[in-house]
């Protein structure tokens, strides 16, 4: 039988450094929690550097921290179980009606969680930045580029200063020409990808502002943000981006839009009237 990551850690425990043993001790005691934690939060819990966590993962012959969480999730599976059972979502024996109910229940739960995670002061600060911006660039990578596109589509009916770019190269071009009064609204579940960190560096260098929508307050990108809007479910490592995370971020978009309009309903209505009149010409 192939040994799992927990067994491997126990077998190699004596070869770990003092800092690595702190990580191993925490993981062995908090197996379930570690499946959902960020590398920054784990390093803080263990009082070690983020680089130490990365080295610990490579010492276990893994590609990195996400790979480590995948192996940890596999180790938690009962004998003969698979990833879908771990997620606790739809089962093979479920009827279409049960599937509909489970999905509805999951989405309702995630919207409720998003509401409780979202800080009123963070929303206020974010809308202050959006209203005062010269232009607002809505960005995201992977699944979250869809949310960035939806944010631009929603706000574009109320003002002309919102934009989005899907191509990563053109995103870099746009970021490198930002002005100090400009704002970037960036969607990233982890806040710890190379893309968001590279973007954050450029934004800071240009003196522009960053609003980060993420799951983790202590993510690496959060250190660059002018305000952080927290939302998102505890994703299983096997999910690789869930619909629930997208729904939670869309809830944040709707909150920002509603507060944006509330502060200037007349201006928003004028724009919407103009958009509505133009769109009627496209109807048969």
Buried (B, 14 or more C-beta within 10 A) or exposed (E): EEEBBBEBBEEBEEEBEEBBBBBBBBBEEEBEBBBBBBBBBBBEBBEBEBEBBBBBBBBBEBEEBBBBBBBBBBBBBEEEEEBEEBBEBEEEEEEEEEEEEBBEEBBEEBBEBBEEBBBEEBBEBBBBBBBEBEBBBBBBBEBBBBBBBBBBEBBBBBBEBBBBBEEEEEBBEBBEEBEEEBBBBBBBBBBBBEBBBBBBEBBBEBEBBBBBBBBBBBBBBBBBBBBBBBBBBBBBBBBEEBBBBBBBBBBBBEBBBEBBBEEBEEEBEEBEEEEEEEEEEEEE
